[in-house]
Amino acid sequence: SAHAFAPPLLYPTLTRPKSSMPSMLSTEVGHQRGNPSPAGSRTAVASFLGVVALSISLTMLPLASTSDSSQSIEAHQEEELSEDIVSLMQRPGSLLQVAKKQPQLLTIPLQKQYVPIRRNETVIAYKTAYFGQVQAGNPEAQTFTVVFDTGSGHMILPNQGCESPSCAKHRRYIRNASKSAVDIEHTGEPLRNTGAARDQLSISFGTGEVVGEFVRDSVCLGNSSTDCTQLGIVTANSMSQEPFGLFEFDGVLGLGFGALVLNSHFSLLEQMSRQNPALVPQFSVFLARDDSGQSAISFGGYDPRWASSELQWMPVEKQELGYWLVQVTSVRVGDDVVDDCANGDCRAILDTGTSLLGVPRDISRTMHRMLARPVPGDHASPARASVDCRGVPGRPIHFVLKGGAVVTLSAEDYSRPTPFNMTLPNFKDGWELFCRSLLLPLDMKAPLGPKVFIWGEPVLRRYLTVYDWGQKRVGFAVASNAVMAGGPSTTIGAPPPDSLAAGVPLSKASPGAASSEGTVQTV
């Protein structure tokens, strides 16, 4: 989900309704083709950042695919990427005990779901999502599952009046069942004329759309009254089939800030700080390495058991844009420098709503070539075609951050599982099997792009990330495998153990084992 935008389009505004006609605030996303905004209007951009544009965020990452005519490593990537994975967030068990040890640390388990993508009756990839439970309404709490998305800013729930087929399969917010609900304008102020046509918000993603109205209600992340926040919510009157009809999560809870929200009334982070000053203004995300572990998100700090190294902090760049954006001063593949970032002008967005490593398109072509390696073994052996490339040694990717810290990904993190047969005249029999990288090409314009990476699931599995909205900084620590065990798996739609489709889980690791390639070090 990428999109070119100019600075003025980052700040959502709404035109007041004329007579009885409701106004529409359009938060558009995805790759717009020939649809300029009306003169004098301003639009905010929202997107499901992800391989299949399945993660919400007032950001834009066009997912337009291209096809190179040459038989190069990257030539066959983009068509497949358009049908690959995506990531999101929710529930499981033992991590809840953290809240007892640290009363101000509120931890929500995350559940993972896989949705198969088929071509000619064959599963070629899996979309993935992580989601967790929240409650809305009072005194009878209504429970929903939501994606906790660092790339967007609003809470979105389907409302009772939504008649879209995708709404019918989910739990819907019943406004009249909540005594604490207040209908509001887009400004956050109470609705004055309840009989008049209402403002609506339109949020478009690369593969879907939501249209909704505004209500303020109590949103609870836990069972205590201090876990609840009065928040502006977008209640959807319509939701597209994709992604909402494909996954089991009900809605989205945006964790971006600034320009990604209409105003502070709709910002969970800002309202939590105002209404609960004792809460440490931080949340943290831990994604288990494989499906035998339990993922979680915590508000009020982080669980030290999730980290196997010291936390290192990086300042958020371009804070006015509202993204969790860090500066990348250089990128290396093994010992070779990627020239495009040699001037220190690259950046990376941390996005819990995407499942791949997003790379600027021009840089992705270079990195595909640098990361490709032949499948080992006898050239004529049929067994080579069933090798899992995530286990084939390859050169690590090193992202050097501002201040000297280094974030490293191993071949296991960035490789497409299935080997690829390349036609190459200079090789034996004119072909060779290669292991390829699984990179998402991005086309992002200023002020966010063009040299912007998206750090989705590959980075978030390798590192515990902590988001400090008080000081606008992001903390990194190597994720620990010591908390992997979590009772029966709650994963939905897990692929068969022998599947090599893109998006399948990593192989199981021993508890406590942390790869030496996953490091946060200072150079």
MARDRENVEX-660591 format. One record per residue (C-alpha): residue in one letter; z, y, x. Coordinates in steps of 0.2 Angstrom, whole numbers, padded with zeros to 4 digits, always signed. Example, Ala and Ser with C-alpha at 12.3 -4.5 7.8 and 13.67 -1.06 7.14 Angstrom:
// MARDRENVEX-660591
A+0039-0022+0062
S+0036-0005+0068
This chain:
// MARDRENVEX-660591
S+0000+0000+0000
A-0006+0015+0010
H-0013+0031+0005
A-0019+0047+0013
F-0009+0062+0007
A-0007+0080+0012
P+0011+0088+0014
P+0011+0097-0003
L+0009+0080-0012
L+0026+0074-0006
Y+0036+0084-0018
P+0036+0077-0035
T+0035+0091-0049
L+0032+0090-0068
T+0023+0101-0079
R+0033+0105-0095
P+0025+0098-0111
K+0013+0109-0121
S+0018+0109-0139
S+0021+0091-0144
M+0012+0083-0130
P+0023+0075-0116
S+0019+0078-0098
M+0016+0065-0086
L+0023+0065-0068
S+0011+0054-0058
T+0019+0046-0043
E+0003+0038-0037
V+0001+0025-0023
G-0011+0013-0016
H-0029+0017-0011
Q-0036+0031-0022
R-0054+0031-0023
G-0062+0047-0030
N-0047+0052-0041
P-0042+0069-0035
S-0027+0077-0043
P-0030+0091-0056
A-0031+0109-0049
G-0014+0116-0047
S-0005+0099-0049
R+0006+0091-0036
T+0008+0072-0035
A+0021+0061-0027
V+0016+0045-0020
A+0024+0028-0023
S+0019+0011-0017
F+0024-0007-0016
L+0023-0007+0003
G+0018-0025+0007
V+0005-0037+0011
V-0001-0037-0007
A+0005-0020-0010
L+0021-0027-0018
S+0035-0016-0014
I+0039+0001-0021
S+0039+0017-0011
L+0034+0035-0013
T+0023+0032+0001
M+0005+0026+0004
L-0002+0013+0014
P-0020+0009+0009
L-0023-0009+0008
A-0042-0008+0009
S-0050-0022+0017
T-0064-0022+0029
S-0076-0035+0037
D-0082-0034+0054
S-0098-0043+0058
S-0093-0049+0075
Q-0084-0065+0077
S-0069-0057+0085
I-0051-0062+0083
E-0048-0049+0070
A-0064-0051+0060
H-0056-0063+0047
Q-0039-0055+0045
E-0041-0042+0032
E-0048-0052+0017
E-0034-0065+0019
L-0021-0051+0021
S-0025-0044+0004
E-0019-0060-0004
D-0005-0064+0008
I+0014-0060+0006
V+0026-0047+0002
S+0045-0045+0003
L+0059-0039-0008
M+0078-0044-0011
Q+0095-0054-0021
R+0110-0067-0023
P+0120-0082-0015
G+0138-0085-0010
S+0150-0084+0004
L+0146-0066+0010
L+0155-0060-0005
Q+0172-0063+0004
V+0168-0048+0015
A+0172-0036+0001
K+0190-0044+0001
K+0193-0041+0019
Q+0185-0023+0019
P+0188-0015+0002
Q+0175-0002+0005
L+0162-0014+0010
L+0152-0019-0005
T+0141-0034-0002
I+0127-0040-0014
P+0119-0057-0010
L+0100-0058-0010
Q+0089-0071-0017
K+0072-0075-0011
Q+0057-0080-0021
Y+0040-0087-0016
V+0024-0085-0027
P+0009-0095-0021
I-0008-0087-0019
R-0022-0100-0023
R-0040-0100-0018
N-0051-0115-0025
E-0035-0124-0031
T-0028-0123-0013
V-0012-0112-0008
I-0018-0101+0005
A-0003-0089+0006
Y+0014-0085-0002
K+0020-0068-0008
T+0039-0066-0006
A+0052-0055-0013
Y+0071-0052-0010
F+0082-0046-0025
G+0100-0044-0030
Q+0110-0041-0045
V+0117-0024-0052
Q+0124-0019-0069
A+0120-0004-0080
G+0128+0003-0095
N+0146+0004-0102
P+0157-0003-0109
E+0146-0019-0110
A+0138-0021-0094
Q+0119-0026-0094
T+0115-0036-0079
F+0098-0035-0070
T+0090-0041-0054
V+0082-0027-0043
V+0073-0026-0027
F+0083-0015-0015
D+0068-0005-0007
T+0070+0007+0007
G+0052+0013+0004
S+0055+0021-0013
G+0068+0033-0021
H+0070+0029-0039
M+0079+0015-0050
I+0067+0007-0062
L+0071-0004-0076
P+0061-0010-0091
N+0067-0003-0107
Q+0070-0012-0124
G+0054-0003-0131
C+0043-0010-0118
E+0030-0021-0125
S+0020-0026-0110
P+0019-0045-0107
S+0027-0042-0090
C+0042-0034-0098
A+0044-0048-0111
K+0048-0060-0097
H+0062-0049-0090
R+0079-0043-0096
R+0077-0026-0103
Y+0088-0011-0103
I+0095-0007-0121
R+0099+0011-0121
N+0109+0011-0138
A+0120-0003-0132
S+0128+0009-0119
K+0140+0022-0124
S+0138+0031-0107
A+0119+0033-0108
V+0112+0051-0109
D+0094+0055-0112
I+0089+0067-0099
E+0074+0078-0093
H+0065+0075-0077
T+0077+0089-0070
G+0092+0078-0073
E+0098+0090-0087
P+0103+0082-0104
L+0088+0081-0116
R+0090+0097-0128
N+0077+0092-0142
T+0079+0074-0145
G+0065+0074-0158
A+0052+0082-0146
A+0039+0072-0136
R+0047+0068-0119
D+0042+0069-0101
Q+0036+0053-0093
L+0035+0047-0075
S+0020+0037-0070
I+0022+0027-0054
S+0007+0018-0047
F+0007+0005-0033
G-0007-0003-0024
T-0007-0018-0037
G+0002-0011-0052
E+0009+0003-0062
V+0025+0009-0072
V+0026+0022-0085
G+0044+0027-0091
E+0056+0040-0097
F+0073+0046-0090
V+0091+0042-0094
R+0107+0044-0085
D+0119+0030-0086
S+0132+0020-0076
V+0125+0009-0062
C+0137-0003-0054
L+0134-0013-0038
G+0151-0022-0040
N+0165-0026-0052
S+0177-0012-0048
S+0175+0006-0056
T+0173+0013-0039
D+0157+0002-0037
C+0149+0012-0051
T+0138+0028-0050
Q+0131+0039-0063
L+0113+0039-0059
G+0096+0045-0066
I+0086+0030-0071
V+0067+0028-0075
T+0066+0016-0090
A+0049+0009-0091
N+0039+0009-0107
S+0025-0001-0098
M+0024-0012-0083
S+0009-0020-0075
Q+0007-0039-0074
E+0007-0037-0055
P+0019-0037-0047
F+0032-0037-0061
G+0024-0052-0071
L+0023-0063-0055
F+0041-0062-0049
E+0058-0064-0058
F+0066-0048-0053
D+0068-0035-0067
G+0066-0019-0058
V+0068-0009-0042
L+0082+0001-0034
G+0075+0014-0022
L+0085+0018-0006
G+0074+0032+0001
F+0079+0050+0000
G+0072+0068+0000
A+0054+0069-0005
L+0054+0051-0012
V+0064+0056-0027
L+0061+0069-0041
N+0078+0077-0037
S+0096+0072-0032
H+0100+0066-0049
F+0089+0051-0046
S+0095+0047-0028
L+0108+0033-0028
L+0113+0037-0010
E+0116+0056-0014
Q+0125+0052-0030
M+0136+0038-0022
S+0142+0051-0009
R+0146+0064-0022
Q+0155+0052-0034
N+0164+0041-0021
P+0168+0052-0005
A+0178+0038+0002
L+0163+0027+0004
V+0156+0026+0022
P+0138+0033+0019
Q+0129+0018+0026
F+0121+0002+0019
S+0115-0013+0029
V+0102-0026+0027
F+0103-0044+0034
L+0089-0056+0031
A+0093-0074+0035
R+0081-0082+0048
D+0076-0096+0036
D+0080-0103+0019
S+0095-0112+0024
G+0104-0095+0026
Q+0109-0082+0014
S+0103-0064+0015
A+0113-0049+0009
I+0114-0030+0008
S+0130-0021+0010
F+0135-0003+0005
G+0149+0006+0015
G+0145-0001+0032
Y+0140-0018+0039
D+0148-0035+0042
P+0150-0037+0061
R+0147-0056+0059
W+0129-0052+0055
A+0127-0045+0073
S+0126-0054+0089
S+0124-0038+0100
E+0130-0020+0100
L+0123-0008+0087
Q+0111+0005+0094
W+0107+0020+0084
M+0091+0030+0082
P+0088+0046+0073
V+0077+0047+0058
E+0061+0057+0062
K+0053+0069+0049
Q+0068+0068+0038
E+0059+0079+0025
L+0047+0065+0021
G+0062+0054+0015
Y+0057+0038+0024
W+0068+0028+0037
L+0056+0033+0051
V+0060+0031+0069
Q+0050+0036+0085
V+0041+0023+0095
T+0038+0030+0113
S+0028+0015+0119
V+0022-0002+0114
R+0019-0017+0126
V+0012-0034+0123
G+0020-0044+0137
D+0018-0032+0152
D+0003-0024+0146
V+0004-0006+0138
V-0004-0003+0121
D-0013+0013+0126
D-0013+0021+0109
C+0006+0024+0109
A+0007+0028+0128
N+0009+0047+0124
G+0025+0043+0114
D+0018+0049+0097
C+0019+0033+0087
R+0032+0030+0074
A+0039+0015+0063
I+0045+0015+0045
L+0058+0002+0041
D+0053-0005+0024
T+0063-0019+0015
G+0049-0021+0003
T+0035-0027+0014
S+0034-0045+0022
L+0022-0042+0037
L+0021-0031+0052
G+0011-0016+0047
V+0000-0009+0062
P-0012+0006+0062
R-0029-0001+0060
D-0036+0005+0076
I-0021-0002+0086
S-0021-0018+0076
R-0038-0023+0083
T-0032-0021+0100
M-0016-0030+0097
H-0025-0045+0088
R-0035-0048+0104
M-0020-0046+0116
L-0009-0058+0105
A-0022-0072+0102
R-0020-0088+0113
P-0029-0105+0112
V-0020-0119+0104
P-0014-0131+0118
G-0019-0149+0119
D-0035-0159+0121
H-0050-0149+0115
A-0056-0164+0104
S-0040-0169+0097
P-0039-0167+0078
A-0020-0165+0079
R-0023-0147+0086
A-0028-0141+0069
S-0011-0145+0061
V-0001-0136+0075
D+0011-0123+0068
C+0006-0108+0079
R+0023-0100+0077
G+0029-0113+0089
V+0015-0110+0102
P+0022-0099+0116
G+0014-0081+0116
R+0017-0064+0123
P+0031-0054+0115
I+0029-0037+0107
H+0040-0024+0114
F+0043-0008+0104
V+0052+0005+0115
L+0061+0018+0105
K+0067+0035+0108
G+0082+0035+0120
G+0076+0019+0128
A+0081+0005+0116
V+0069-0009+0114
V+0065-0019+0099
T+0056-0036+0103
L+0047-0048+0092
S+0042-0066+0098
A+0027-0076+0094
E+0037-0085+0080
D+0039-0068+0072
Y+0021-0062+0072
S+0010-0077+0072
R+0000-0084+0057
P+0005-0102+0055
T-0012-0110+0054
P-0024-0111+0069
F-0041-0103+0067
N-0058-0110+0073
M-0067-0097+0082
T-0086-0098+0087
L-0087-0093+0105
P-0103-0097+0115
N-0094-0097+0132
F-0081-0111+0126
K-0084-0130+0126
D-0095-0135+0112
G-0096-0117+0107
W-0079-0116+0098
E-0061-0115+0101
L-0045-0116+0091
F-0034-0100+0092
C-0017-0095+0086
R-0018-0077+0078
S-0006-0063+0074
L-0002-0059+0056
L-0004-0040+0056
L-0007-0029+0041
P-0019-0015+0045
L-0014+0002+0040
D-0023+0018+0036
M-0010+0032+0034
K-0014+0050+0036
A-0004+0065+0042
P+0010+0070+0040
L+0016+0052+0040
G+0002+0044+0050
P-0010+0040+0058
K+0000+0031+0071
V+0013+0023+0060
F+0019+0005+0060
I+0028-0003+0045
W+0043-0014+0050
G+0045-0027+0036
E+0052-0044+0036
P+0047-0050+0054
V+0058-0036+0061
L+0071-0037+0047
R+0074-0055+0050
R+0076-0053+0069
Y+0087-0038+0068
L+0102-0032+0057
T+0098-0014+0052
V+0110-0001+0046
Y+0105+0014+0037
D+0116+0030+0039
W+0111+0042+0025
G+0125+0054+0031
Q+0119+0057+0048
K+0101+0051+0045
R+0100+0038+0058
V+0096+0019+0059
G+0106+0006+0068
F+0099-0010+0076
A+0108-0025+0082
V+0101-0043+0085
A+0104-0053+0069
S+0116-0067+0071
N+0113-0085+0065
A+0131-0089+0065
V+0132-0085+0046
M+0117-0095+0041
A+0126-0108+0031
G+0129-0103+0013
G+0130-0118+0002
P+0116-0124-0009
S+0100-0114-0007
T+0096-0102-0021
T+0078-0099-0015
I+0065-0099-0029
G+0048-0108-0027
A+0051-0113-0009
P+0035-0120-0001
P+0033-0139+0004
P+0041-0142+0021
D+0024-0146+0029
S+0015-0131+0022
L+0006-0119+0035
A+0001-0106+0022
A+0004-0088+0027
G+0022-0083+0021
V+0030-0100+0023
P+0048-0099+0030
L+0052-0102+0048
S+0059-0118+0054
K+0078-0121+0054
A+0088-0115+0069
S+0105-0121+0075
P+0120-0110+0069
G+0124-0097+0082
A+0107-0099+0091
A+0100-0082+0094
S+0083-0081+0103
S+0083-0073+0120
E+0067-0064+0114
G+0076-0055+0100
T+0085-0041+0110
V+0090-0023+0108
Q+0091-0017+0126
T+0091+0000+0135
V+0077+0002+0148
